[in-house]
Amino acid sequence: MRAALVQALPLHRLTHCRRDDISAPTVQETQAPSAAPAAAAAPTKTIILAIAALMVGSAIGAFVVAPRFRAGAAASTPAADHGKKQDTEPPRMVKIDNVIVNPAGTQGQHYLIVSVAIEVSTAEAEARLHREEIPLRDAVTGLLERMTLDRLTQLGARDTLRGQIARTAVAFAGDSALKVYLPQFLIQ
C-alpha cells in the first residue's frame, strides 16, 4: 500500500517529505493547480462584462433617451408658453379682500375670513364691479353671515359658496360668463 501512495504523490513532494509524513493526497491537492486559473478567470470575465454593459447603457442613455427628454422639455418651457400668452389679454379680475364675518349660530365664538376674486370677460363688467364694490361686498358679507359653521365645513362647501357668490356677482356685473375664486378661506 505504501508503494501505491508513493506513486500517487507528485515527485517534488517526495523529495521534501519524511517517510512518516506520507499520506494519501486529498482531492483539493490534486485539483488545486488546474482549478486556480479557471477560478481567477471567472471574476475577470464578470467585471469585463459589467463594464461593457455600463458603457452600452450610458451610450444608449446619452444618444437615444436624453435627446427625447430635451425635446419634451423644450416644448413645455415658459419661454414657449410666453409667446402664446401675449396673443391673449390678461384676465380681468376684481378682488374683494378680507371679508370677515361671524357664521350663523356661533354667537361670536367663531369667525370666517374670506377673500373673493371675480374674473369677468369684458372691460365693461369689470368697470361695473369696481363701481359697485361696496354694495357687492355687503351682499357677499350677508351671504356668508347666513351660512352656519356646519355648512361651511362640509365637503364641497367652497364649491357651493363659489356658485352662490357667482349668482350674486352676476346681478352687479351684468356678465354671466364670470368665474369666482376664493384665494383666502379661513374658519377660526
C-alpha positions in Angstrom: 0.0 0.0 0.0 2.9 2.3 0.7 4.2 1.8 -2.8 0.9 2.9 -4.2 1.0 6.1 -2.1 4.4 6.9 -3.2 3.5 6.5 -6.8 0.4 8.7 -6.4 2.2 11.7 -4.9 3.9 14.2 -7.2 7.6 13.9 -7.5 8.5 17.2 -5.9 6.6 16.2 -2.8 8.5 13.1 -2.3 11.8 14.8 -2.2 10.8 17.0 0.7 8.8 14.6 2.8 9.8 12.2 5.5 8.5 8.7 5.5 6.1 9.4 8.4 4.5 12.4 6.5 3.4 10.4 3.5 -0.3 10.2 3.3 -2.8 9.9 0.6 -3.3 13.1 -1.4 -6.7 14.8 -1.0 -9.0 15.9 -3.8 -8.0 19.5 -3.2 -4.3 18.8 -3.6 -4.8 17.1 -6.9 -7.2 19.6 -8.4 -5.8 22.8 -7.0 -3.2 23.7 -9.7 -5.7 23.3 -12.6 -8.7 24.9 -10.8 -6.9 28.1 -9.8 -6.6 29.7 -13.3 -10.3 28.9 -14.0 -11.4 30.5 -10.7 -9.3 33.6 -11.3 -10.7 34.0 -14.9 -14.4 33.9 -13.8 -14.3 37.2 -11.8 -12.3 38.9 -14.5 -14.9 37.9 -17.2 -17.7 39.2 -14.9 -16.0 42.5 -14.3 -15.3 43.0 -18.1 -18.9 42.1 -18.9 -20.2 44.6 -16.3 -18.1 47.4 -17.6 -19.2 46.7 -21.2 -22.8 46.7 -20.1 -22.4 50.0 -18.3 -20.7 51.6 -21.4 -23.5 50.4 -23.7 -26.2 51.6 -21.3 -24.5 55.0 -21.0 -24.3 55.3 -24.7 -27.9 54.5 -25.2 -28.9 56.9 -22.5 -26.8 59.8 -23.9 -27.7 59.4 -27.6 -31.2 58.0 -27.5 -33.1 58.8 -24.3 -31.6 62.2 -23.4 -32.5 63.9 -26.7 -36.1 62.8 -26.3 -36.2 64.3 -22.8 -34.6 67.6 -24.1 -37.2 67.8 -26.9 -40.1 67.3 -24.5 -38.7 69.9 -22.0 -38.1 72.5 -24.7 -41.7 72.2 -25.8 -43.1 73.0 -22.3 -40.7 75.7 -21.2 -42.2 79.0 -20.0 -40.5 80.8 -23.0 -42.5 78.7 -25.4 -45.7 79.5 -23.5 -44.8 83.1 -23.2 -45.5 83.7 -26.9 -49.0 82.2 -26.6 -49.9 84.4 -23.6 -49.0 87.5 -25.5 -51.8 86.9 -28.0 -54.5 86.8 -25.3 -55.1 89.7 -22.9 -54.7 89.1 -19.2 -57.8 88.1 -17.2 -59.9 91.0 -15.8 -60.1 90.5 -12.1 -62.0 92.3 -9.3 -60.8 91.3 -5.8 -62.6 91.8 -2.5 -60.1 91.2 0.3 -60.6 90.2 3.9 -64.4 89.8 4.3 -64.7 88.9 8.0 -68.0 87.6 9.4 -69.3 85.5 12.2 -71.1 82.5 10.8 -74.8 81.9 11.8 -75.3 80.3 15.2 -71.8 80.8 16.5 -72.6 83.7 18.9 -69.3 85.4 18.1 -67.3 82.3 19.1 -66.0 81.6 15.5 -65.3 83.8 12.5 -64.7 83.4 8.8 -62.2 85.4 6.8 -62.7 85.2 3.0 -61.1 86.9 0.0 -63.1 86.8 -3.2 -61.7 87.2 -6.7 -64.1 87.6 -9.6 -62.9 87.1 -13.1 -65.1 88.8 -15.8 -64.8 88.6 -19.6 -65.4 92.3 -20.6 -63.9 95.6 -19.5 -67.5 96.9 -19.1 -68.3 94.2 -16.5 -65.0 94.9 -14.7 -65.8 98.7 -14.5 -69.3 97.9 -13.2 -67.9 95.7 -10.4 -65.4 98.3 -9.4 -68.2 101.0 -9.3 -70.4 98.6 -7.2 -67.7 97.2 -5.0 -69.2 98.4 -1.7 -72.7 97.0 -2.4 -71.1 93.8 -3.7 -69.0 93.5 -0.6 -72.2 94.0 1.5 -74.0 91.3 -0.5 -71.1 88.8 -0.1 -71.0 89.6 3.7 -74.7 89.0 4.1 -74.5 85.7 2.1 -71.6 84.5 4.4 -73.3 85.5 7.6 -76.4 83.4 6.8 -74.2 80.2 6.5 -73.8 78.0 9.6 -70.5 76.6 10.7 -71.6 73.1 9.8 -72.4 74.2 6.3 -69.1 75.9 5.9 -67.1 72.9 7.0 -69.0 70.3 4.9 -67.2 68.6 2.0 -67.7 70.7 -1.1 -68.8 73.9 0.8 -66.3 76.1 -1.1 -67.7 75.0 -4.4 -71.3 75.7 -3.2 -70.1 79.1 -1.9 -68.5 79.9 -5.2 -71.7 79.3 -7.0 -73.7 81.5 -4.6 -71.3 84.3 -4.9 -71.3 84.0 -8.7 -75.1 84.4 -8.8 -74.8 87.5 -6.6 -72.0 89.0 -8.7 -73.8 88.4 -12.0 -76.5 90.8 -10.7 -73.9 93.5 -10.2 -71.7 92.9 -13.3 -74.3 92.1 -15.9 -71.9 89.4 -17.2 -73.0 85.8 -16.9 -69.6 84.5 -18.0 -67.7 85.1 -14.8 -65.6 82.9 -12.5 -65.3 83.2 -8.7 -62.2 82.3 -6.9 -61.7 82.1 -3.1 -57.9 82.6 -2.6 -58.4 83.0 1.2 -60.8 80.9 3.2 -60.2 80.7 6.9 -62.5 79.5 9.6 -61.4 80.1 13.2 
